[in-house]
Amino acid sequence: ALISIWLSQAVALSAPALVGRAATPRQAVALSSPALLGRAAARDGAFVVRRARLLAAPRAALRLDSEPKRAQAKQRLLDAIARYDAAKVASPTDGVPVDFGVSGGELDAETGKPVNLLSKLSKVSDELGVAACEVVAAVEALEPFNPTADPTRFFGTAEGALCPLHGAWKLQFTTAADASFSSNSTRGAARTQQFVDAVKSTIVNQIDFLGESAALQQLRIVINAKATSPRAVALDFRYGVAHVRRLFGLPVRVKLFLPLFALFAIAKFVRAVLQLLRRQPKAPPAAPAQFEVVYLDDELRCHRTGEGNLFVQLRPAAAALRGLADA
């Protein structure tokens, strides 16, 4: 390398003299180091541009054989979810029992954010923990085959109905405690689905509780949403509507309005005061309320939240066709 550098410097220094001795203008140009450097720069620049275009191109365009591999990776994920569902049913507690709030294991005491259950599933049973890790690994294997480069396209516009995220989605798997329900918990088993209105920039999380003994019949969380990148959506939780069918053990039919934005602000203030009274160090900034799409096609959607929780969802028709249980 040192010899190459020395030779290039020697040529550069001797080029004017050689140009002066050149017999023809063509030889002069050939011996001129600025011309040589210019050609090299142009050639290298063209290569950089071509490489940038290749890197920016969708993976599906780069690999003509990606479709069969994508289908295989997708099927492996769906099979992994089916095994997880079977392990959950076979577990002694129907998964990790989660109830509302911090005391119920739903929210983290320090941040108030949803708890990630992945590390807790193996404590229920080894089979359940292994099955959950297989789902996570299958999602990571599927990510490189994502066919949708811009999942948030048209989000928040008059053409929002064309957005790939628009419409209904049924939850199939998640590591988030606030979206996990089991029959042996106080809040009971439930079906969870999401309705994305990309025209109005709103998302509604709907939880339908199963069984007449459950105190709640339905809980709907209304969220304002904004696309912040081609793959990310910021979330602003506004309010909830709870349909109550039992209150203090008595059958009722009551609809409660829950101002979530106010409740979150109060909870944040209370945590700050407690930290001050206990002389605890200031908590690190909470992860933003958002999700980033890692895979999306016409029937399957995978995304991660700001807290790192994973969600796998299917269009209702696809979920019914494949016979997968609701998370």
C-alpha positions in Angstrom: 0.0 0.0 0.0 2.9 2.4 0.9 4.6 1.6 -2.5 1.3 2.4 -4.3 0.9 5.7 -2.5 4.6 6.6 -3.3 4.1 5.7 -7.0 0.9 7.7 -7.3 2.6 10.8 -5.7 5.6 10.4 -8.0 3.3 10.3 -11.1 1.4 13.3 -9.9 4.6 15.3 -9.4 6.1 14.3 -12.7 2.9 14.7 -14.8 3.6 18.3 -15.8 7.0 17.5 -17.2 5.7 14.5 -19.0 2.9 16.5 -20.5 5.4 19.0 -21.8 7.3 16.2 -23.6 4.1 14.6 -25.0 4.2 14.4 -28.8 0.4 14.8 -29.2 -2.5 16.4 -27.4 -4.0 13.0 -26.9 -0.9 11.9 -25.1 -0.9 15.0 -23.0 -4.4 14.3 -21.9 -3.6 10.7 -21.1 -0.6 11.8 -19.0 -2.4 14.6 -17.3 -3.1 13.6 -13.7 -6.1 15.9 -13.3 -7.8 14.3 -16.2 -7.0 10.8 -14.8 -8.4 11.8 -11.4 -11.5 13.3 -13.0 -12.2 10.1 -14.9 -11.6 8.0 -11.7 -13.9 10.3 -9.7 -16.6 10.1 -12.3 -16.3 6.4 -12.5 -16.4 6.0 -8.7 -19.2 8.5 -8.4 -21.3 6.5 -10.8 -20.6 3.3 -8.9 -21.7 5.0 -5.6 -24.9 6.2 -7.2 -25.7 2.8 -8.6 -24.9 1.1 -5.2 -27.2 3.7 -3.4 -30.0 2.9 -5.8 -29.6 -0.8 -5.3 -29.6 -0.4 -1.5 -32.7 1.8 -1.6 -34.6 -0.5 -3.9 -37.1 -2.9 -2.3 -35.7 -6.3 -1.5 -38.3 -8.0 -3.6 -37.0 -6.2 -6.7 -33.4 -7.2 -5.9 -34.3 -10.9 -5.4 -36.6 -12.5 -7.9 -36.7 -15.7 -5.9 -37.8 -13.9 -2.7 -41.5 -14.7 -3.1 -41.2 -18.5 -2.3 -38.9 -17.8 0.6 -41.3 -15.1 1.9 -44.2 -17.5 1.7 -42.2 -20.1 3.6 -41.1 -17.7 6.3 -44.7 -16.5 6.7 -46.0 -20.0 7.1 -43.3 -20.7 9.7 -44.5 -17.7 11.7 -48.2 -18.9 11.5 -47.1 -22.4 12.5 -45.1 -21.0 15.4 -48.2 -19.0 16.6 -50.3 -22.2 16.4 -47.8 -24.0 18.6 -47.8 -21.1 21.1 -51.6 -21.2 21.3 -51.4 -24.9 22.0 -48.8 -24.5 24.7 -50.9 -21.7 26.2 -53.9 -23.9 26.4 -51.9 -26.7 27.9 -50.2 -24.5 30.5 -51.6 -24.7 34.1 -52.5 -21.0 34.2 -53.6 -20.3 30.5 -50.5 -18.1 30.0 -49.3 -15.4 32.4 -52.1 -14.2 34.6 -52.4 -10.4 34.1 -54.8 -8.0 35.7 -55.3 -4.3 35.4 -52.7 -1.8 36.6 -49.3 -2.1 38.3 -50.5 -4.5 41.0 -52.0 -6.7 38.4 -48.7 -7.0 36.4 -50.0 -5.0 33.5 -48.0 -1.8 33.8 -44.4 -1.2 35.0 -44.3 0.6 38.3 -41.4 3.0 37.2 -42.6 4.0 33.8 -46.3 3.2 33.7 -45.7 1.5 30.4 -46.9 -2.1 29.5 -44.8 -4.9 30.8 -43.1 -7.2 28.4 -44.1 -10.8 29.2 -41.6 -12.6 27.1 -39.3 -13.3 30.1 -42.2 -14.3 32.3 -43.7 -17.0 30.0 -41.0 -19.6 30.7 -41.9 -19.3 34.4 -45.4 -20.6 33.5 -43.9 -23.6 31.6 -40.8 -24.3 29.6 -43.0 -25.3 26.6 -44.7 -21.9 26.6 -41.5 -20.0 26.9 -39.9 -21.9 24.1 -43.0 -21.4 21.9 -43.0 -17.7 22.5 -39.3 -17.4 21.6 -40.0 -19.3 18.4 -42.7 -16.8 17.4 -40.3 -13.9 18.0 -37.6 -15.6 16.0 -40.0 -16.3 13.2 -41.0 -12.6 13.0 -37.3 -11.6 12.8 -36.7 -14.2 10.0 -39.7 -12.8 8.1 -38.7 -9.1 8.4 -36.2 -9.1 5.5 -39.0 -10.3 3.1 -41.3 -7.3 4.0 -43.1 -6.5 0.6 -44.4 -3.1 1.8 -41.7 -0.4 1.8 -44.1 2.4 2.9 -46.8 1.0 5.2 -48.0 4.5 6.2 -48.5 5.8 2.7 -51.7 7.9 2.4 -52.1 7.8 6.2 -53.9 10.9 7.4 -55.0 12.0 3.9 -58.2 12.0 2.0 -56.9 8.9 0.3 -56.3 7.1 3.6 -58.5 4.2 2.6 -55.6 3.2 0.3 -53.2 3.1 3.1 -51.9 -0.5 3.7 -52.7 -0.2 7.4 -56.3 0.9 6.9 -59.0 -1.4 8.2 -59.6 -4.1 10.8 -56.9 -6.3 12.4 -57.2 -9.2 14.8 -54.5 -9.8 17.4 -52.8 -13.3 17.1 -49.8 -12.8 19.4 -48.2 -10.2 21.6 -45.6 -9.9 24.3 -47.4 -6.8 25.8 -49.1 -7.4 29.1 -51.8 -4.8 28.6 -53.0 -6.7 25.5 -52.7 -10.2 27.0 -55.8 -11.8 28.6 -56.3 -15.2 30.3 -59.3 -17.1 31.7 -57.7 -17.4 35.2 -57.2 -13.6 35.7 -59.7 -11.2 37.3 -60.4 -9.4 34.1 -60.8 -12.8 32.3 -60.3 -14.0 28.7 -60.9 -11.6 25.8 -60.7 -11.2 22.1 -58.6 -8.2 20.9 -58.9 -6.4 17.6 -57.9 -3.0 16.1 -59.6 -0.7 13.7 -57.3 1.7 11.8 -59.0 4.7 10.1 -56.2 6.1 8.0 -58.5 8.9 6.7 -59.4 10.3 10.2 -56.0 9.4 11.6 -57.5 7.4 14.4 -57.0 3.9 15.8 -59.5 2.1 18.0 -58.4 -0.9 20.1 -61.4 -3.0 21.0 -61.4 -5.7 23.7 -64.4 -8.0 24.0 -64.4 -9.9 27.2 -65.6 -13.5 27.2 -68.0 -15.1 29.7 -70.9 -13.6 31.6 -68.9 -13.5 34.8 -66.6 -10.8 33.5 -67.2 -7.4 35.0 -66.5 -5.7 31.6 -68.3 -6.6 28.4 -66.2 -4.4 26.1 -63.5 -1.8 26.3 -62.7 0.5 23.4 -59.6 2.7 23.5 -59.6 5.7 21.0 -56.1 6.9 19.9 -55.1 9.7 17.7 -52.3 8.6 15.3 -49.8 10.3 13.1 -47.4 8.8 10.6 -43.8 10.0 11.5 -41.9 7.9 8.9 -42.7 5.4 6.2 -42.9 2.7 8.8 -43.6 4.4 12.2 -46.9 5.8 13.7 -47.0 8.0 16.8 -49.9 7.4 19.2 -51.8 9.8 21.4 -54.2 7.9 23.7 -57.3 10.1 24.1 -60.1 8.2 25.9 -61.7 4.9 26.5 -65.3 3.7 26.6 -66.0 0.8 29.0 -69.2 -1.2 28.8 -69.8 -2.6 32.3 -72.1 -5.5 32.9 -71.3 -6.2 36.6 -70.7 -3.6 39.3 -70.0 -4.8 42.9 -71.2 -8.2 41.9 -74.6 -6.9 40.6 -75.7 -7.1 37.0 -75.8 -3.7 35.4 -75.6 -2.1 32.0 -73.4 1.0 32.3 -71.2 2.8 29.8 -68.2 4.7 31.4 -66.1 7.4 29.7 -62.4 7.3 30.6 -60.3 10.4 29.8 -57.1 8.6 29.3 -55.0 11.6 28.5 -55.9 13.1 31.9 -55.4 9.8 33.7 -51.9 9.4 32.1 -51.0 12.9 33.2 -52.1 12.3 36.7 -50.2 9.0 36.9 -47.1 10.6 35.6 -47.3 13.4 38.2 -47.9 10.9 41.0 -44.8 8.9 40.0 -42.7 12.0 39.9 -43.9 13.0 43.4 -43.2 9.6 44.8 -39.7 9.6 43.3 -39.0 12.9 44.9 -40.3 11.9 48.3 -38.3 8.7 48.2 -35.3 10.6 46.9 -34.9 8.3 44.0 -33.0 9.3 40.9 -35.0 10.8 38.1 -36.4 8.1 35.9 -35.1 7.9 32.3 -37.4 9.3 29.7 -40.2 6.9 28.8 -40.3 5.3 25.4 -42.5 7.1 23.0 -46.0 5.8 22.4 -45.6 4.6 18.9 -45.3 1.5 16.8 -43.0 0.6 13.9 -44.2 -1.8 11.2 -41.6 -4.6 10.5 -43.7 -6.6 8.1 -46.9 -6.0 6.3 -48.8 -7.7 3.4 -52.4 -7.9 2.4 -53.3 -10.1 5.4 -50.5 -10.2 7.9 -49.0 -7.3 10.0 -46.1 -7.4 12.5 -45.0 -4.3 14.5 -43.0 -3.4 17.5 -44.0 -0.7 20.0 -41.7 2.0 21.5 -41.3 -0.3 24.6 -40.1 -3.2 22.4 -43.3 -5.2 22.6 -44.2 -7.3 19.6 -47.6 -7.6 18.0 -48.7 -10.0 15.2 -52.1 -9.4 13.6 -54.2 -10.8 10.8 -57.0 -9.4 8.8 -60.3 -10.9 10.2 -61.0 -12.9 7.0 -57.4 -14.4 7.0 -57.7 -15.2 10.7 -61.0 -17.1 10.2 -59.6 -18.9 7.1 -56.5 -20.1 8.9 -58.4 -21.0 12.1 -56.0 -19.3 14.4 -57.2 -18.5 17.9 -57.4 -14.9 19.1 -54.6 -13.7 21.4 
